[in-house]
Amino acid sequence: MPENPDSQKNISKGYAGNLGYFRRPHYWRRLRFLCFSLVVALCALGVFISGKWGSPKKFSPGPLSQNHAHLVDRCETCHTGSGESLGADLFENITKLASMSSLEAMDAACMTCHPGTGLHAPQIMTVGFNQASQGLVHASSCASCHREHAGPHRMALPSNQSCTDCHGSLTRLHDSRTLPKRTPSSATTSAVSGGQTVDLGEGLRLFLPSARAPESLAAFASFAHGHPSFGYESPEARDPSDLKFNHARHFRGDIPKLNNAKLDCASCHQPDANGVFYQPVRYEKHCQECHSLQIQQSLPDLHIPHGDSRTVKLFLAGLDSSIESSVRASGVSEPVAVSLRVKEEREALQRRGLFSVDDMVKRVFLQGDPQDLGGELLMRSGKPKFLTECAKCHTVTGGDAGSSPEVQPPLTPTRWLAKGAFNHQPHKQSACTDCHGAALKSTLTSDILLPTQQSCVECHQPLTSTGKEGVKFSCQNCHHFHSSFTPPVLEAAVHPASPTTPVPSKP
């Protein structure tokens, strides 16, 4: 039987003496490698030549956003030093560019148009662009969050992932607390347990809670899952207002109506013109109607001035002149009649035990009228006092022998969220008690009557417990990466002070 020429035996004879055949590639493979190498070399040369003498647009990975559309032909504005040699720069520095962890030159270019932009590190209130703060928040460059060349539309805001990259990592959160101690601001403050009131000027006062201790930090995935409670929710936090006020008392049924309506939240709390914040409560606008500082029942237009201790003392020292002016304003003009009326009013004051200026100062600042003056002198609130002392609502210091009484300013906070934005306007369809229901039973001035983080989550989550679609819950809705104001700096890790005994409001 003839031997099969395609048998393995015959095939193997063809490799006799050529056992290293596999080390020598086929000439077609060598040709393919040479062609590929030539194409790569030609492309690199084309990039260099095009960049050196061609248009820089050839290197653009995509169109500029609407925000930077005016820079479409000015690549060198952001890519500092590029100009017409952009291609050559990229070619010569390709290794360096590939190894760069941050683009300092590009960041500096950003800062020429966006000066004073601070990186976000709320626990230290970083202001200014510096490498230390970049390391803390792991934002090595502006481009870490702001993506350019992604399309002609407006540049998209950073996603929630940009925030949770740090806030979802307990290690990064702890690293951000490794900071040198800083000196607190010299701005006017009112310290209380768990925080302080900071005077920002122009009538704005911010409640700044004590910084959380490092061991209390918590990583979280979203606002609805693991987000820390608000700073003012800490057990030791107290409302720092030095004004004695009892919310529950003003909701009781025995409080007289105001403008034929029962007192409610809107009686004293009104939104400002744009509806974002609520106006501060003012004595003249919200309190005077019920808590009059009228000094004499027969002189309805004569009131003790409110708001400044020195002005009150000057008023009391010249009370006779003030009484005479009030008498004349009532229509009495004949000199003898005016003199007799002033004498009658002074005698009426003496029957109340007010013989001297010192008597008046003590009564006005510290004592008020006795409780047994008779039903005809009842205030609108039903209290048997015609003249209520300053100390009923305010802290009054001094008044002892040789010292003059002084009313301490209340320093009531007008802003409570130091690290987040809030707008009442989108919430106007909700009742006040939906978020501030604790006010109905609050008898202490020190009670913080603000919504909790969990109460906000009831609406601000992807899907509510009722099965309805939730409202906005993105990090960007409440927080801004770049600081919008620079409140005083607290130390990096301030352990809360020991709680103080809350002072109840007078009923």
C-alpha positions in Angstrom: 0.0 0.0 0.0 1.6 3.3 -1.0 2.5 5.8 1.7 0.1 8.8 2.2 2.0 12.0 1.4 -0.1 14.1 3.9 0.6 11.9 6.8 2.2 13.4 9.9 5.3 11.4 9.3 5.8 12.9 5.8 5.0 16.4 7.0 7.5 16.2 9.9 10.2 15.3 7.4 9.9 18.7 5.9 11.2 20.3 9.1 14.2 18.1 9.4 17.2 20.3 10.3 14.9 23.4 10.7 13.6 23.0 14.3 13.7 26.8 14.9 11.2 27.6 12.2 8.8 29.2 14.7 11.3 31.9 15.6 11.4 33.2 12.1 8.1 35.0 11.3 6.6 34.7 7.9 7.5 37.4 5.4 3.9 38.5 5.3 3.9 39.2 9.0 7.1 41.1 8.8 5.6 43.2 6.0 2.4 43.9 8.1 4.5 45.1 11.1 6.6 47.4 8.9 3.4 48.9 7.3 1.8 49.4 10.8 5.0 51.1 12.1 5.1 53.3 9.1 1.5 54.4 9.5 2.1 55.3 13.2 5.2 57.3 12.4 3.4 59.2 9.7 0.5 59.9 12.0 2.8 61.2 14.7 4.6 63.4 12.1 1.3 64.6 10.8 0.2 65.6 14.3 3.4 67.5 14.9 3.3 69.3 11.5 -0.4 70.1 11.9 0.0 71.4 15.4 3.1 73.4 14.5 1.7 75.1 11.4 -2.0 74.1 11.4 -5.0 75.1 13.4 -5.2 74.1 17.1 -8.9 73.1 16.5 -7.6 69.8 15.3 -6.8 68.8 18.8 -10.2 69.7 20.3 -11.9 66.6 21.7 -15.3 68.3 21.2 -17.2 71.6 21.0 -17.0 74.1 23.9 -19.9 74.5 26.2 -22.2 77.5 26.1 -20.5 78.9 29.1 -17.2 79.2 27.3 -18.5 79.7 23.7 -16.7 83.0 23.4 -13.4 81.2 23.7 -13.9 78.9 20.7 -11.0 80.4 18.8 -8.8 81.2 21.8 -7.4 77.8 23.0 -4.5 79.6 24.6 -6.8 81.2 27.1 -7.2 77.9 29.0 -4.3 75.9 27.6 -1.7 78.4 28.8 1.3 78.8 26.5 -0.3 76.8 23.6 -1.0 79.4 20.9 0.1 78.2 17.5 2.6 75.7 19.0 -0.1 73.6 20.7 0.7 70.5 18.6 4.4 70.8 19.2 3.9 71.3 23.0 1.7 68.2 23.1 4.1 66.2 21.1 7.2 67.2 23.1 5.5 66.8 26.5 3.2 63.9 25.9 5.0 61.8 28.6 4.8 64.7 31.1 1.1 65.3 30.4 0.3 61.6 30.8 1.9 61.5 34.2 0.4 64.8 35.6 -2.0 64.4 38.5 -3.1 68.0 38.4 -3.1 70.7 35.8 -1.9 73.7 37.7 -1.4 75.9 34.7 -5.0 75.3 33.5 -6.3 75.9 37.1 -4.5 79.2 37.1 -6.1 80.1 33.8 -9.5 79.3 35.3 -8.8 81.6 38.2 -8.1 84.6 36.0 -11.7 84.6 35.0 -13.1 83.2 38.3 -11.0 85.0 40.9 -11.6 84.4 44.6 -13.2 81.0 44.0 -12.7 78.9 47.1 -12.5 75.1 47.2 -15.2 73.4 49.3 -14.0 72.3 52.7 -16.9 73.3 55.0 -15.2 72.3 58.2 -12.4 74.8 57.6 -14.2 77.3 55.3 -11.4 77.3 52.8 -11.1 80.5 50.9 -8.6 80.7 48.0 -7.0 78.1 45.7 -4.2 76.2 47.4 -2.6 72.8 47.1 -3.4 72.0 50.8 -7.1 72.4 50.3 -7.0 70.5 47.0 -5.4 67.5 48.7 -8.0 67.6 51.4 -11.0 67.3 49.2 -9.2 65.2 46.5 -10.0 67.8 43.8 -6.8 68.0 41.9 -8.0 70.5 39.4 -11.1 72.4 38.2 -11.5 69.8 35.5 -12.1 67.2 38.2 -15.7 68.3 38.4 -16.2 70.7 35.5 -16.1 68.8 32.2 -15.4 70.9 29.1 -15.6 69.9 25.5 -18.7 67.7 26.2 -21.1 69.5 23.9 -22.4 72.9 22.9 -25.0 73.0 25.7 -24.5 74.6 29.1 -21.8 72.9 31.1 -23.5 70.3 33.4 -23.3 70.7 37.1 -21.2 68.1 38.9 -23.1 64.9 39.5 -23.9 63.4 43.0 -21.1 61.0 42.3 -18.6 63.9 42.4 -19.7 64.5 46.0 -20.0 61.0 47.2 -16.5 60.2 45.9 -15.4 62.0 49.1 -18.4 61.9 51.4 -18.9 58.3 50.7 -15.4 57.5 51.9 -14.8 57.5 55.7 -11.1 57.5 55.1 -11.2 60.7 53.0 -13.5 62.4 55.5 -11.1 61.6 58.4 -8.1 62.8 56.3 -9.9 66.2 55.8 -9.9 66.8 59.5 -6.1 66.6 59.7 -5.7 70.3 59.8 -3.8 72.9 61.9 -5.9 74.9 64.4 -7.1 78.2 63.2 -7.9 81.4 65.0 -11.6 82.2 65.5 -12.9 85.4 63.9 -13.2 88.5 66.0 -16.8 89.1 64.8 -19.4 89.6 67.5 -20.6 86.2 68.7 -22.8 84.8 71.3 -21.5 81.4 72.5 -23.9 78.8 73.8 -23.7 75.0 74.3 -23.4 73.3 71.0 -22.7 76.4 68.9 -22.6 80.2 68.7 -24.3 83.1 67.0 -22.1 85.0 64.5 -22.9 88.5 63.5 -22.5 88.8 59.7 -23.5 92.4 59.6 -26.5 94.1 58.0 -28.8 92.5 60.6 -27.9 89.0 59.7 -26.9 86.6 62.4 -25.8 83.0 61.7 -26.1 80.1 64.1 -22.8 78.2 63.7 -22.9 74.8 65.4 -19.8 73.3 67.0 -17.8 71.2 64.5 -18.4 67.5 64.8 -15.7 65.5 66.5 -13.7 63.4 64.1 -15.1 60.1 65.5 -18.6 61.3 64.7 -18.0 61.5 61.0 -20.1 59.2 58.8 -19.8 58.3 55.2 -23.1 58.3 53.3 -24.5 57.5 49.8 -27.2 60.1 49.4 -29.4 62.6 51.2 -31.9 59.8 52.0 -29.4 57.2 52.9 -26.9 57.9 55.7 -26.7 61.7 55.4 -25.8 63.2 58.8 -28.3 65.1 60.8 -28.2 68.9 60.6 -25.7 70.6 62.9 -28.4 72.2 65.1 -29.9 68.7 65.8 -27.1 67.8 68.1 -28.5 67.0 71.6 -26.5 69.8 73.3 -27.4 72.5 70.7 -29.5 75.3 72.1 -31.1 78.3 70.5 -28.7 81.1 71.5 -31.3 83.9 71.5 -31.2 85.8 74.8 -34.9 86.6 74.5 -37.4 84.9 76.8 -40.2 83.7 74.7 -42.9 81.0 75.1 -44.4 79.8 71.8 -46.9 77.5 73.4 -48.4 80.3 75.5 -49.2 82.4 72.4 -51.2 79.5 70.9 -53.5 79.2 73.9 -57.2 80.1 73.6 -57.2 82.8 76.2 -54.9 85.0 74.1 -57.0 87.9 72.7 -57.4 88.0 69.0 -55.3 90.3 66.9 -57.1 92.1 64.1 -60.1 89.8 64.8 -58.0 86.7 64.2 -56.5 84.1 66.5 -52.7 84.3 66.8 -50.9 81.9 64.5 -47.4 81.6 63.0 -48.1 84.1 60.3 -49.1 86.8 62.9 -45.4 87.3 63.6 -43.5 85.4 60.9 -43.8 86.9 57.5 -41.7 86.2 54.4 -39.4 88.8 52.8 -40.1 90.3 49.4 -38.7 87.4 47.4 -40.0 84.7 49.7 -36.6 83.1 50.3 -36.2 83.9 53.9 -38.5 85.2 56.7 -38.2 88.7 58.1 -36.8 89.1 61.6 -39.5 89.5 64.3 -39.5 93.2 65.4 -41.1 94.5 68.6 -42.6 97.6 66.9 -44.2 95.5 64.1 -45.1 92.2 65.9 -45.1 92.7 69.7 -46.2 96.3 70.4 -49.8 95.7 69.6 -50.2 93.3 72.6 -47.2 94.3 74.7 -47.4 98.0 74.9 -44.8 100.1 76.7 -47.3 102.8 77.5 -46.2 104.3 80.8 -49.5 105.9 81.9 -53.0 104.7 81.1 -54.2 108.3 80.7 -51.5 109.1 78.1 -52.1 106.5 75.3 -49.5 108.1 73.0 -46.7 108.2 75.5 -44.5 105.1 75.3 -41.2 104.1 76.7 -38.7 103.8 73.8 -37.6 100.3 72.9 -34.3 99.0 71.7 -31.6 100.9 73.5 -30.9 101.2 77.3 -29.4 104.6 77.1 -32.3 106.1 75.2 -34.7 104.6 77.8 -32.8 106.3 80.7 -32.7 109.6 78.9 -36.5 109.4 78.4 -37.1 108.6 82.1 -34.8 111.5 83.2 -36.8 113.9 81.1 -40.2 112.4 81.7 -41.9 115.7 82.7 -41.0 117.2 79.4 -42.3 114.1 77.6 -45.6 114.2 79.6 -46.0 117.9 78.7 -45.4 117.2 75.0 -48.0 114.3 75.1 -50.5 116.6 76.9 -50.1 119.3 74.3 -50.4 116.7 71.5 -53.7 115.6 72.9 -55.1 119.1 72.2 -54.5 120.9 75.5 -52.6 124.2 74.8 -53.4 126.8 77.5 -50.3 127.0 79.7 -52.1 126.8 83.1 -54.2 123.8 81.9 -51.0 122.1 80.6 -49.3 122.7 83.9 -52.2 121.3 85.9 -52.4 118.2 83.7 -48.7 117.5 84.0 -49.0 117.8 87.8 -51.9 115.4 87.8 -50.0 112.8 85.8 -47.0 113.1 88.0 -49.2 112.6 91.1 -50.7 109.5 89.4 -47.2 108.1 89.0 -46.4 108.8 92.6 -49.5 106.8 93.7 -47.9 103.9 91.9 -44.7 104.3 93.9 -42.8 106.2 91.3 -41.2 109.2 93.1 -37.8 109.6 91.5 -35.9 108.7 88.4 -34.3 105.8 90.2 -37.7 104.5 91.0 -38.7 104.8 87.4 -35.5 103.0 86.2 -36.0 100.1 88.6 -39.7 99.7 87.7 -39.1 99.9 83.9 -36.0 97.7 83.7 -36.4 95.2 86.6 -39.7 95.2 88.4 -42.7 96.3 86.4 -45.9 97.3 88.1 -47.1 95.2 91.1 -49.7 92.6 90.4 -52.5 94.2 92.6 -53.2 97.4 90.7 -56.8 96.4 90.0 -58.7 95.0 87.1 -59.0 98.3 85.3 -55.2 98.1 84.5 -55.2 94.7 82.9 -53.0 94.3 79.8 -54.5 92.7 76.7 -52.8 89.4 77.6 -54.8 89.3 80.9 -51.9 89.9 83.2 -52.6 92.3 86.1 -49.7 94.6 85.2 -50.0 97.8 83.3 -46.2 98.4 82.9 -44.2 95.2 82.1 -40.5 95.3 83.0 -37.8 94.8 80.4 -36.5 91.8 82.4 -39.7 89.9 81.5 -38.4 89.3 78.0 -34.8 90.4 78.1 -31.7 89.6 80.2 -31.0 92.7 82.3 -27.6 93.1 84.0 -26.7 95.6 86.7 -29.3 97.6 88.7 -27.5 97.0 92.0 -26.1 99.7 94.2 -23.9 102.0 92.0 -24.6 100.2 88.7 -27.1 101.1 86.1 -29.2 98.3 84.5 -28.4 97.4 80.9 -30.6 95.3 78.6 -28.5 92.7 76.7 -29.3 92.4 73.0 -31.1 89.1 72.1 -28.8 88.2 69.2 -31.5 86.0 67.7 -30.2 84.0 64.7 -31.7 84.9 61.3 -29.8 82.2 59.5 -29.5 78.6 60.7 -27.9 76.7 57.8 -24.2 77.4 57.6 -23.5 74.8 54.9 -26.6 74.5 52.9 -29.1 76.7 51.1 -32.8 76.9 51.7 -35.6 78.7 50.0 -39.1 79.0 51.6 -40.7 79.9 48.3 -41.0 76.3 46.9 -42.4 75.2 50.3 -45.2 77.8 50.6 -47.9 75.2 49.9 -46.9 73.5 53.2 -48.3 74.5 56.6 -45.8 76.0 59.0 -46.4 73.2 61.4 -45.4 70.6 58.8 -41.8 71.5 59.5 -42.0 73.6 62.7 -44.6 71.6 64.6 -42.5 71.5 67.8 -43.4 75.2 68.3 -46.9 74.3 69.3 -45.6 72.8 72.6 -42.4 74.7 73.1 -42.1 76.6 76.4 -38.3 77.2 76.3 -36.5 79.9 74.4 -33.6 77.5 74.0 -35.7 75.0 71.9 -34.5 74.9 68.3 -37.8 74.7 66.4 -36.4 73.8 63.0 -37.1 70.7 60.7 -34.9 67.7 61.1 -32.9 66.1 58.3 -35.2 63.1 58.4 -38.3 65.3 58.1 -36.8 66.7 54.9 -36.1 63.2 53.5 -39.8 62.5 53.6 -40.1 64.6 50.5 -36.6 64.9 49.2 -35.8 61.4 48.0 -36.2 59.5 44.7 -39.4 57.9 45.7 -41.5 58.8 48.7 -43.1 56.4 51.2 -46.5 57.0 49.6 -45.2 55.8 46.3 -45.2 59.2 44.7 -42.2 60.6 43.0 -40.1 62.7 45.4 -38.9 66.2 44.9 -35.4 67.4 44.3 -32.8 65.5 46.2 -29.5 66.3 44.4 -26.5 67.5 46.4 -26.5 70.6 44.2 -30.0 71.6 45.3 -28.8 72.5 48.8 -25.0 72.7 48.7 -22.5 74.6 46.6 -18.9 73.3 46.3 -17.5 76.8 46.2 -18.1 78.9 49.3 -20.5 81.8 48.8 -19.6 83.6 52.0 -16.8 83.3 54.6 -18.2 82.9 58.1 -15.7 82.8 61.0 -13.4 79.8 61.0 -13.7 77.3 63.8 -11.1 74.8 64.8 -11.0 71.7 62.8 -12.2 69.4 65.6 -14.2 71.2 68.3 -15.7 68.9 70.9 -19.1 70.3 72.0 -19.1 72.1 75.3 -21.0 70.6 78.3 -24.7 71.4 78.1 -26.0 74.2 80.1 -29.3 74.2 82.0 -31.9 75.7 79.7 -33.7 78.8 81.1 -37.4 78.6 80.7 -39.4 81.4 79.3 -41.7 83.3 81.6 -45.3 82.2 81.0 
